[in-house]
Amino acid sequence: MKGEIYQAWFEGKEKNMRTKKLVVLFSILAVVLLSTGCTAAWIGSISALLPSIQTIVTAIAAFVLALQGKTVSSELAASIEKIANDIKLEIANAQAIITAYKSSSDQTLLGKLTAVFDGIVTSLGSILEGAEIADPATVSKITQLVGLAVAAVQAILGFIPLVENAMENSQHMSKADLEHADKAAANLFAAHKQALERAYNHIVMTNTGRTEVDKALAGLPHL
């Protein structure tokens, strides 16, 4: 039932404290590093993170499709597949905006990028809102995967306002300081990407003891 989905969602959030702490640490370090300026490498690091997010979204759809007619109804599987496809289009849109930003550094594009990522978070949430699944193992894995994707996107969303503020104050920093802060931010995103991929692999490689669910997990890609 829907209530069970929400319960599992909150339980999954508690179990994923490591991911939560990563997002908090990411935001704190970003404030320290970029509260006074940035240059350009950080945007490339965000771009490099998107394929991993897309893999997670693809895995969510593949997982429920593999369980169609078993622990997931055909109607729900079709609904989640559509949502996942819509999210993948939004990820492609985000990549296009990032490409445009790299060539122009038009700050208005950051607002557009924020809107796209906000939409992705909303779409991810709708996977849980419309789901009615009785099997606890299926519920647990879906909520873990959705929660991981949401955390990854929210980390980006938390960073963009810092960049906007930094750009307004960049004239007060030397070129060397700007480059140093930019490189540090890019490295931080790279570390975030690695942690995201490790967390995802752990989710898909950890069996539940439910034969159908574990078989569906075995068919998912690794990062």
C-alpha positions in Angstrom: 0.0 0.0 0.0 1.0 3.6 -0.4 1.5 4.0 3.3 4.0 1.2 3.3 5.9 3.0 0.5 6.2 6.1 2.6 7.2 4.2 5.7 9.9 2.4 3.8 11.0 5.7 2.3 11.6 7.2 5.7 13.2 4.0 6.9 15.4 4.0 3.8 16.4 7.6 4.6 17.5 6.6 8.0 19.5 3.7 6.6 21.2 6.0 4.2 22.8 8.4 6.7 26.1 8.0 5.0 24.7 9.5 1.9 23.0 12.3 3.9 26.3 13.1 5.7 28.0 13.3 2.3 25.5 15.8 1.0 25.9 17.9 4.2 29.7 17.7 4.0 29.5 18.6 0.3 27.5 21.7 1.0 29.7 22.9 3.9 32.9 22.4 1.9 31.4 24.2 -1.0 30.6 27.2 1.1 34.1 27.3 2.4 35.7 26.8 -1.0 33.5 28.9 -3.2 31.9 31.6 -1.0 34.2 34.1 -2.7 34.5 32.9 -6.3 34.8 30.2 -8.9 35.8 29.6 -12.5 34.7 26.7 -14.8 35.9 23.2 -13.9 33.0 22.6 -11.5 30.4 22.6 -14.3 32.3 19.9 -16.1 32.2 17.8 -12.9 28.5 18.2 -12.6 28.2 17.1 -16.2 30.3 14.0 -15.4 27.9 13.1 -12.6 24.8 13.1 -14.7 25.4 9.7 -16.5 25.6 8.0 -13.0 22.3 9.6 -12.0 20.8 8.4 -15.3 22.0 4.9 -14.7 20.3 4.9 -11.3 17.0 6.1 -13.0 17.4 3.5 -15.7 17.9 0.8 -13.0 14.7 1.8 -11.2 12.7 1.3 -14.3 14.5 -2.0 -15.2 14.0 -3.2 -11.6 10.2 -2.7 -11.6 9.8 -4.1 -15.1 11.6 -7.2 -14.1 9.1 -7.6 -11.2 6.1 -6.8 -13.4 3.3 -9.3 -12.7 5.1 -10.6 -9.6 5.6 -8.1 -6.8 4.7 -5.1 -9.0 1.6 -4.6 -11.0 1.8 -4.1 -14.8 0.1 -0.7 -14.4 2.6 0.5 -11.8 5.6 -0.8 -13.9 4.4 1.1 -16.9 3.8 4.2 -14.9 7.3 4.1 -13.4 8.9 3.4 -16.8 7.2 6.5 -18.2 8.5 8.6 -15.3 12.0 7.3 -15.7 11.9 8.1 -19.4 10.7 11.6 -18.7 13.6 12.0 -16.2 16.1 10.8 -18.7 14.9 13.5 -21.1 15.3 16.1 -18.3 18.9 14.8 -17.7 19.6 15.3 -21.4 18.1 18.8 -21.1 20.5 19.5 -18.2 23.4 18.3 -20.2 22.4 20.7 -23.0 22.2 23.6 -20.6 25.6 22.8 -19.2 27.1 22.6 -22.7 25.7 26.1 -23.4 27.0 27.4 -20.1 30.5 26.2 -20.8 30.6 28.2 -24.0 29.0 31.4 -22.7 29.1 31.5 -18.9 25.6 33.0 -19.1 24.5 33.2 -15.5 20.8 33.0 -16.4 21.5 29.5 -17.5 22.1 28.5 -13.9 18.4 29.4 -13.1 17.3 27.2 -16.0 19.5 24.4 -14.7 18.0 24.7 -11.3 14.5 24.5 -12.7 15.4 21.3 -14.6 16.9 19.6 -11.5 13.9 20.7 -9.4 11.7 19.0 -11.9 13.8 15.8 -11.7 13.5 15.7 -7.9 9.7 16.1 -8.2 9.5 13.3 -10.8 11.6 11.0 -8.6 9.2 11.7 -5.7 6.2 10.9 -7.9 7.6 7.3 -8.3 6.9 6.8 -4.6 3.7 8.8 -4.4 1.9 6.7 -6.9 3.3 3.3 -5.9 1.3 0.7 -4.1 3.5 -2.4 -3.4 3.0 -4.9 -0.6 6.3 -6.7 -0.8 8.7 -5.2 1.7 11.9 -6.3 -0.2 10.6 -4.6 -3.4 9.6 -1.5 -1.5 13.0 -1.3 0.2 15.0 -1.5 -3.0 12.9 1.0 -4.8 13.0 3.6 -2.0 16.8 3.1 -1.6 17.4 3.7 -5.4 15.0 6.7 -5.5 16.5 8.1 -2.3 20.0 7.8 -3.7 19.1 9.6 -7.0 17.3 12.4 -5.0 20.3 12.9 -2.8 22.6 13.2 -5.8 20.4 15.8 -7.5 19.9 17.7 -4.3 23.6 18.0 -3.8 23.8 19.8 -7.2 20.8 22.0 -6.3 22.5 23.0 -3.0 25.6 24.0 -4.9 24.2 26.2 -7.7 23.2 29.1 -5.4 26.7 29.1 -3.9 28.1 29.4 -7.4 25.7 32.3 -8.2 26.8 34.1 -5.0 30.5 33.4 -5.7 30.3 34.8 -9.2 29.0 38.1 -7.7 32.1 38.4 -5.6 34.7 36.9 -7.9 36.3 40.3 -8.7 37.7 40.3 -5.1 39.8 37.2 -5.7 43.0 36.7 -7.7 43.1 34.4 -10.7 45.2 31.9 -8.8 42.7 31.8 -5.9 39.8 31.4 -8.3 41.5 28.5 -10.1 42.4 26.8 -6.8 38.8 27.1 -5.5 37.4 25.8 -8.9 39.8 22.8 -8.8 38.8 22.0 -5.3 35.1 22.1 -6.1 35.7 19.9 -9.1 37.6 17.4 -7.0 34.8 17.5 -4.4 32.2 16.6 -7.1 34.4 13.8 -8.3 34.5 12.4 -4.8 30.8 12.8 -4.6 30.4 10.8 -7.8 32.6 8.0 -6.5 30.6 7.8 -3.3 27.3 7.8 -5.2 28.5 4.9 -7.4 29.7 2.9 -4.4 26.4 3.4 -2.7 24.5 2.4 -5.8 26.6 -0.8 -6.3 26.0 -1.7 -2.7 22.3 -1.4 -3.1 22.1 -3.6 -6.2 24.6 -6.1 -5.0 22.9 -6.7 -1.6 20.4 -9.5 -1.8 17.1 -9.4 0.1 16.4 -13.1 0.4 13.4 -12.8 -1.9 14.1 -14.9 -5.0 12.2 -12.7 -7.5 13.6 -9.5 -6.1 17.2 -10.8 -6.0 16.9 -12.0 -9.6 15.7 -8.6 -10.7 18.7 -7.0 -8.8 21.1 -9.3 -10.5 20.0 -8.0 -13.9 20.8 -4.3 -13.1 23.9 -2.6 -14.3 26.8 -1.7 -12.0 28.6 1.6 -11.8 
